């Protein structure tokens, strides 16, 4: 697939690069060529005094003089014509590029001026790898850059490498971080009188940032809550509360589900899906104990190397809660033993899907017979209070074997310890409650959880406090933040770019060479009915409704723990809204599109600065956000495109050949390795997304020829420069991208009049012989 690229780069631009914000720079005045000739002659005569003393000839051949005059006249005419055309081209280019002077554009111009220019650094800059080093030989590749000859990661010139790393810092962060930063600005702004609900959201955020009060409180808030729930055997003070009563209380008021997960949703087997009823869905829980799936025994089991750090973390938690060391080991041992038994029947999603264990329909009454260890009607009524539920109501199960095993295990442990002063089942529930409330406790608890993640080889690192606080505020006051975001979203501009990118996407599908006609028909049958649009929630439409919704919430300034616990009940209200159909399951604060029936919905959280702004030149919006939209659509609609079109393989290999041509030139050749199918597909997706966005922008220029610019860049150059700011996105597919997306500019410009000829890497003669991808 290729796109005709016809917009030329101005000759004066090609060597200029990105300078500090030149929004108000005037073009340099062209010097008179005649003045240049005079100055040159003067310099020559001054530097050669002997020439001044030479005798002038007494006569000149008329024919020779005539030829000299004619030659001089012709040369002058050609030079004059060339100068006229060059001057007019400069003047015309300057006149057609109108600077954008909005505050957002000035900020973007300043940012671009501090970033590496892809047109003055066409090689070194593009050879950086994405931030995730997850490729390995087992996955069909290796860690990006490692072992690739000539890759900057293998170079020993530390100074140059450090300089380039500094330039990468100016790239735009991943989309989730951008959204959190934008919400942070909203929460910290004090620009106008806010509604009561907005004030409560901001107060909640500030209480989360008050780490001094949180650290001073220590574990006391959680210990007080345990006593409120009847104590626990670890402290020696337990009122022997009823199992099902405690479980119902944890589910209703504290959003804690120790033995099974609950959520509400539709049955995908019901038609039509748009009007399908919603059901309570019961799934296996998020187990605290780390387990591995054994494909031979078809069971989950804990392994020794993971049990040791898990045991240490449990001991640490009990120590922080004041448990005597002599007794904590006994409780930790029984907790791990019970956890291991519960985990046996837990299975990964792919296995349950292959066994048809998802969306199994039954009634609450029938479930009670199959798994009598739980009071199902009582627990479900508590979790969805105050909605009326009855034994004949249907529920959907996602792992019936686990539910039955869990019921037998709980019954056995309750009977075994019926006369004991300790209850491992009750301790198990309290430790699950602790896990729910760790975000509201002092840093010792979160550090313990993070140390366990690191020991298990998972992504570790404690997030910045402000990020955690924005996330927690979003979970509790999602309605408020959605409303505030809706007020700031440029809907018309967002809708326009969505429609144009989707139209370009459909054109690309028709041009793609499919394996057979059935593949094209299958894809088009899925695409044609889709209606792409901006997702805006209709649940809350005014500040008065928000104030009513949060009227019973009291946010204190010095107790984040109590604020956090109070808002856990809002998760129950959210479940109720989803079950009754008063709310959609979609998340309007997400950063990627999703399918809902026949609608392709794009959340408002995507269309925020610096990724998108209504005053940006369209070239910027299409180069950055347009590319991301196209990439998201390709991932969502064509997950299996590799098996449906041979072009995916061809384009992936073509782009990789361009990459190897550059890296081999750096190190003298050799050391190639091939891409996996998933890597080729991701390269194709991102290369196609860039072409789709560029095609959509060119079509937008045809419909509305006028566009602004920043930093004096031509429209197409601004488009590509904006694209170069895209961060290696933290989506599920980024692990398969073997090179930085910005390198695609080198590929797309290798044989095109779109870019300056100087974009070719120096001393890379083999690049010229490569085919167009």
N, C-alpha and C positions, 0 to 999 in steps of 0.2 A: 504494500500500500504506500502510495506517495501522494504528496500534496504539492500542487504547482506553487512555487515560491517566486513571486515576481516583484516584490517591493525592494528596491535597491537601497543600499546604504550610501549615504552621502560621502563623497570622497574626503571632505574636510573632517568628517567625524572619525574616520577609521584609525587615525593615529592619536586622537585626543584623549581617549580613556575617560574615566569618571573622575572629575575634579570636585573639590569642595563646592557645595551648592551654588552653581552658576546661574541661578534663576534670572538674575538681572544683568548678566554679562551682555555687553553689546559686541557684535561681530567686529573683528579687527578690520581696519580700513585697508583696502588693497593699495599697494604701492604702485605708482606709475611706472610701467616698464621703461619708459624713456629715462626717467630719473635713475633707474637701475643701471642703464647703459652708460649714462654720464659718469656715475659713481665708479663703475668698473674701469672706464677709460682713465679716469683721474688716478685711481689706485695703480694702474699699470704704468702710467707715465712717471708717477712718483717713485715707483720701485725700480725703474730702469732709466737712469739719467743719460745713459749713452744713446738711447734712442732719440733723445731730444736734439742731439748734436749731428744726427745723420742728415746729409744733404738731400734735398728734395729733388726728384727726377726732373729733368728739363723738358721732357715730353712724355706723353702717355698715348698708347695705341688706342684710337677711337673705338675699334671693335671690342677690344678687351674691356674698355670703360663701359661700353653699352651692355656687355654681358654681365659685368659686375653690378651695374645698376639694376638690370632686370632680375638678377638673382637676389639682390638685396630687397627689391620691392616684393618679390614673391615670398621670401622668407618673412618679411614684415607682415604681409597679409595673413600668412598662415599663423604666425604667432599672435597677431591681433585677434583672429577668429577664435583661436584656442583660448586666449585670455577672456574674450567676450563670453564664450560658452561657459567657461569655468566660473566666471564671476556671476553670470546669470543663474547657473545651477546652485551656487552658494546662496545667492539672494533668494531664489525661489524656495530652497529648502528651509531657510531661516523663516521665511514668511509663512510657510505651511505648518511649522511646528510652533504652536502657540503654548507658552508656558502655563502650567497650572500653579496658581498662587495661593491655594487654600492652605490652612494650617496643616492639614493632613499631608498635603503634597510637599510642603516645606520640610516636614519631619521625614518623609520618605526620601526626599532628595538628600538630606543630610546623612541618612542611613546608607544610601547607595554610594555616597562619596567615600564612606569609610569601609566599603566592602570591596573585595577583589573584583576586578572587571574581567568578565569572561572573554572580552575581545582583545585585551592587551596581554592576558595570561591564558592563552588557549590550551596549554598543555599541563603545566604543573598544577594549576588550580583544579582541573577536572579529575586529576588522578587520586584525589582523596577518596577514601572509602567511607561508606555510611557508618554511623555510630555503632551499629550492632555487629559484633564480631561473632556471629553464630554459625557461619558456614564452616563446614568441616569436611574432610574427605568422605566421612560416612554419609554426608548429605549431598554428595555429588560435587563438592568443591572444597574449599579450605577457607580459613579466616581471610577476609578480604585483604589483599595486599601482601600477605605472607607467602613467600615463595614465588611471587610473580616477578620476573626479571624487570628491573628498572622501576618498579613501583616505589614511590617516594617513601613508603614505610620501610623499605629496605636500604634506602640511601643513608650514608653516614654524614652527610652535610647537615649537621644539627642546626646550624644557624639558619639556613634557608628553610628547613622544615619548621623550625619554631616560628619564623615569620609567616609562613603559610597557615599554620595553625591559628595564629592570631587573626588572620583574615577570616577564617571560618567562623570566628566568634560573632561576626556580624550577620550571619545567616539568621533567618527567622526561626524561632523555636518550633517544636512540633505543635500540631493543632490543639491538642488538649492543654498544653502549657499556655498557649496563646489565649484560649478561652478562660482559663483560671486567672491569668493576668488581667483580662478585661473585666471579669466579675470582681476581682480585687479592687480595681479602680472604682467600680460602681459602689461597692460596699464601703470604701474609704472616702468617697466623695461626700461633701457637705454643701451641695450647690443650691438646694431649694428645700422648703418645708416638705417633709415626707409624711406619708400616711402612717398610721399606727403600726401596721404590719411591717412596713419597710423599716421603721425605727427599731422594731423588735429583732428583725433579721440582722441589722447592723450591730445591735447590742450583743446578740449572740456571737457574732463574728469577733467583736472586741473582747468578749469574755474568753473566747478560745485563744486569743493572742496573749492573754494575761498569764503567762507561764509562771510568774512569781507566785501568784495565788494558788495555781495548780500544784506547783512543787511544794509549797508550804502545807497544803492539805494532805499530801502523801496518799496513803492507802485508807485513811480514815473514812472518806465518803463511801467506799465500797464495803468496808466492814460494818458501817452503820446500816447499809442496805441489806446485808446478810442477816443481821439481827431482826430487821423488819420482816424478812421472809421466814423467820423461825429459827435462825441460826444454822450451824452446820457442825458435823461431828469432828472436823479438823480442830476446831477451837475448844471442843469438849462441851459446848453448849448448843444442843439441838433439841427442838421441841417435837421431834418425830412427826413432822408434817406429812400429810397424805401425798402420795406420789402424784396422782392425777391432778390434784388441786394445785400443787406446786408447778407442774408442767403447764397447766392452763394459765396460771398467773404469769409465768415467764413468756409464754407466747402472746398473751393479750397486752401486757403493759411494757415488756422489755424487748420485744422483737427477737427473742432467743428461741431457737428450735434445735434442741440437743439431739433428737432422735429421728427427725424427718423434716423436710422443708415443705413449706406451703406457699402457693401463689395462685393467681387466678388467670384464666385465659381460655381461648376458644379451642375446640376440638378440630384439628385440621381435616378430619375425615368427614365433617359435616358440611353440607352444601345448602345454599350458597354461603361462602365464608363471610361475606359482608354482613349478613344478618344472623350468623350463627350465635347460639347461646354461649355464655361463658360459664366455666365450671371451676370448682375448687380442684387444684391439681396437687397431688401428694408425691413427693420425690424423696430420694435418699438425701441425707444431710451432708453438709460440708464438714467432714470429720476433722477433728483436730490432730489425730495421730497420722503421721505420714505412712502411707501404704503403697505397695506396688502391685500391679495386676500380673498374675501368673497365667500366661496363655495356655499352659499345659494343664494345670489343675482347674482353671477357670474360676479362680478365687483371688481375692485381694489379701495381701499379707504384709505384715511389718517386717522389715529386715534389720539385722543387728546394727549395721552401720548408721541407720537412721534412728533407731530406737535410743541409742546412747545420748545424742544431743537433745532428743525429745524429753527423755527422762530428766536431764539436767535442767531444761527449761521449766519443767513442772516443779522440780524442787526449788528453783529460784522463785517461782510465783508464790509457793507456799511460804517461803522464807519472808518475802516482802509482805505477806499478809499476817505475819507474826506467828506462824505455826511452829511449835517446838521441834527441833531437828530430830529428836528421838521418835516422834510420832509421824512426821511428815513422810518418811520413807514408806511406811505401811500404806498410807493413803495414796501415795504416788503409784505404788505397785498395783493396788487394786484398780486404780483408775486406768492404768495402761492395760491391764488384763481385760477389763470390761470393754475398753475401746477396741482392742484386738478382736474380740468376739463379735462385736457389732460390725466391724469392717469386713468380715469374711464374705458376706453376701453383697457388699457394695461392688458395682461394676462400672467400667467406663461407658460413656454414651454410645460409642460405636458398637460395643458388644450388645448392649440392650436393644439398640436399633436392629441389629442383625437377628436377634431372637424375638422381635415383635413385642418387647416388653413396655413400649411407650404408648401412652394414651389408652391404657386398658380401662374400660368403663365398668363401674360397679356402683352399688348404692352404699350409703353409710352403714345401713343395717347389715348388708352382706359383708362389708369390710370388718365389722365388729366380730362376726363369726370366724373370719379367716385370721384375724390378728387380735385376739381378745385381751392382750396385755395392755392395750391403750383404751381409755374411754373416748372413743372417736367422736361421738356426738357432743360430749361435754367439751372436749378440747377444741373442736372446730367452731362451736358456738362462742367460745372464749376468744379464739383468734379472729373471728369475724363479727364480734359484738358491735352493734346490737342487731345484726341481721338475723332474721328467723331461719333456722335450719331444722330439717326433719330427717328421720331415718330413711325415707324413700328418696331423698335427694341424691342425684348422681354425682360422683366424683371421678376424676381421672387419675390413674396410678401410673408411675413411671418405673417402678421396680418392685413388683409384688413379691418376688422371692426375698428381697431384702426386708420388706415390711414384715413378712411372716417370721423371718429369722430374728429380727429385732424384737418382735413381740414375745417370742419364746425366750430370748436371752433376758429380757427385762423381768419376765415372770420368774425365771429360774433364780436370778440374783436377788429379787425381792424376797422370795421364800427362803433362800439360803441365809440371808442376814435379817430375817424377821425379828429374831430375839436378840440381835446384836446391838451394842451401843453405837455402832457406826453403820452408815448406809452408803456403800460405794455408788449406788444409783443416784442418791441425792448429791453426793460430792461431785459426781460427773455433771449434773445439771448446773451446780454452782460454778464450776470451772468453765463451763460453756458460757454462762452469764458473764464471767470475768472477761472472756475473749470478746464478747460484744462491747464491753465497756472500757476496754483498754484505751481507745482514743481519748477518753475523758479523764484518764488517770495520769499520774506524773510520769516523767520520762523513763524511770527505771523499768516500767512495764513494757513500754514500746521498744526499749533497747533490748530487753529479753526476747521479745518476739522477733526483732530484726536479727539478733544473733543466731536464733534458730534457723531463720531463712538462709543466712549465710552458710551455716553448717550443713544445710541440706542442698547447697549448690543453687539455690534460687536467687532471683534478682534481689539484692539487698540494698541497704542504704536508707537512711531516714530522710524523708522528704522535708523540704523547707517548711517551717511552721506555718507560714502564710498559706502555702498550698494545701496543707492538711485542714486548715481552718476554713478556707473557701470551699473545699470539698464537703466538709461536715455541714457548713451553712447551706450548701446546695441540697444536701440530703434532707435537712429539716425544713428549710424554707424554699423548696424548689418552686412552688407556685409564685412566690414573691420575685425570685430572680428571673423566672420566665417572663413575668409581667414587665419587669424593668428592662429586660433584653428586648422584648417586643416593642417597647417605646423607642428604642434606639436603632431598630433594624430598618435599613433602606429597602423596603419591600419591592418597589417598582424595579429598581436596578438589579436586585437579587433575582427576581422572577425573570427578567430579561436575559441574564447570563445563563440561567438554568435552561430556559427554552432554547436558546441558541446552541448551547453545548449539546443538548439532547438531540437537536435536529442534525447537527454535524455528526454525532455518534451514529444515528440511523443511516446517514449517507455512507459512512465508513463500512457499516455492516453489508450494504449492498455491493460495495466495491471489493470486499474481501473474497479471496478465492477459497471457497468451502470444499471440504472433502467430497461432499455429495449434496444433491438438492435437498435431501431430507434434513440435513443439518441446518441449512439456511431456513427452511420452512419452520423447523422446531424453534429456532431462535427468534425469528420474526413473529411467530405466533405468541411468543412470550413478550416481545417488545411492543408490538403495535397497539395493544389495548392500554399500555401504561400512560398515565397522566402525571408528568413531572410537575411538582409545585413546591413552593416554600411551605414548610410545616409551621403553622402557628396554632397554638392550643386555643380552644374555645371554652375551656373549663372555667376560667376566671377572666372576666372581661372588664372589671373596674376595681379601683382601689377600695371602694366600699365593700365589695364582696371579699376582698382579701382581709380587710379589717375584721369582718364578721367571722371568717374562717379561723383566724388566729386570736379571736377575742378572749378565749380562755387560757391562752398561753401567757405566763408571766416570766419574763426574762430578767434574771438577776445580774448584777454587774460583777460580783465577786465569786460566783460559784458556777464554773463551767460544767461541773459534774451534774448538778441538779438541772441545769438548762438542757444538757444532753439527754438525760433520762426522761425529762418531760417531753421532748420531741420524738422519742421512740414510739410513743403512742400514735403519732401521725403516720407511721408506716402502716399501722392497722387501718387507719382511715383510707389510706391509699389503696390497700388491698380491697377494702369494701367498695370503693369507687370503681375499681377494675372489674370486680365481680358483678356489680349491678349495671355496668355499661355506662356509667356517668363519666368515665375517663378512658382515654386510650392508653394502650400499653406502651406506646411510643414515648421516647424521651426527647423532649424539645430542646434539651440542653446538651445533646450529644454532638459529635463533630463529624459524623459521616451519615450519608443518606441511608434510607431503609425502605423496604417494601411493605405496604399496608393495603392489602387487597389489590386493586388495580392502580394504586397510586404509588408513585415514586417520590418520597418525601425527603426534603432537604431541611435539616434543623436550622433554626436561626443562629445557633452557636457557630455555624460555619462562616457566616458573613459578617465578620468583625475585623477591625484593623489590628495589625498591619496586613492581614491577608486580603482584606477587601474594604473599600470605602467608596461611597457614592461620588465623592469629588475626585477620586483618582482618575487619571487617564484610563480609558478603556483598555489600552495596551497593557497597563499594569494589572488590572483586574482579570483580564483574560490570560495573561502570562502566568499569573500566580494561582488565583482561585479557579480560573477556567481549567487549568491543567489538573488541579486536585479533583474538581467535579468529574472531569472525563475519566480520570483514573479510578475514582470510586465507582462510577457507572460500569466500567469494564470489569472490575472485580466482582460487582454485585450481579451483573446480568450474564457474564460469560466466565463462570468459574472453571468450566471444562473446555475452554476454547482450544487448548493445545491438541486435543484429539479431534477437533472439528475442522481445523484449517491447517494446511501445510505451511502457510505464510508465517505462522507463529514461530515455527522452527527456523525458517529461512531468515526472517528479520532478526531473531535473537542471535543467530550465528553471524549475521552480517555486522551487527553492532559490536559483537564481541571481537570480530576480526579487526575492526577499526581500533578498538581498545588495545588489542595485542600489538597492533602495528606501532602504536605510540610507546607502549611499555617496552617492547623488544628493542626499539631504537635506543632507549635509555641505557640498556644493559648489554647490548650486543647480541640479543637473540636467544632463543631456546626457552625451555621451561614452560611450555604451554600446558594448559589443562582444559578439558571440555566442560561445558555447563550441563547441569542436570535439566530435565524437562521443566521443572518448576522455575528454575532460574531463567531459562529461555522465555518462558511465558511471562515472567515478570518484566524482563527487558522489553518484550513486545508490548506489554500493557503500557509501560511508561513512555516508550517511544511513540506508540499510537496515540496516547493521551496528549502528548505535546503536539502532534500533528492535528488532532481533532480540535484542540483549543486554538491553534493558529488558523485553521480553516474557519472556525466560528468567528474569530476576530476579523479576518478578511471579509467575511460575509457581512459582519456588522458594519465595517467601513463602507461597503457598497450601499447598504441601506441608509447609513448616516455618515457621510464622508468626513465630517469634522470631528477631530479629536485633539485633546491637549497632550502635553508631554511634560516631563521634568528633566532637569539636568541637560537640557538642550538636545536630548537624544531623539533620533527619528523614531517613528511609531514601532516599526518592527524590531529595531534594536532595543527599545524599551521593553517590548514584549519578552524578548529572549533574556534580557538582563534581569527582569523581574522573575522569570522562571528560574534563573540561576540562584535565586534566594530561597528556593524551596528546601526545607530541611528534610533529611531522610525521615519520612513520617513513621511514627511509632504504631503503624497498623500491623495486622497479622501477616502481611505479605512482605514487609520491608526486609525480613531475614533472607529473602530469596533474591534481592537485588545485589548483583556482584560488583557494581560500580556506582559511583555517585551519579544521580540523575542529571546533573549539570553537564556531564560528558556528552549527553545526547545533543547538545548544541554543536559540538565539534562534528558529530556525525551528520546532522541535518544541514550543516553549512559546508560540508566537504566538497560537494559538487552543486553549488547553487549560487545564484547572483544575489541571494538574500543578504549575505554577510560579506565582510571585507575579505579580499584574497589573502590577507596576512594571517587569517585564522589558522592556516596550516601550521603545524608544529615545525620549527626549524630543524633542518637536517633529517626530516622524515620523508624521504623520497618515496618510500613504499606506500604512503598514504594516498598519493596521487593515482595509484593504480587500482585502488579499491573501488568496488562498485557502490552505487547509490542504494541505500537500504529502503 
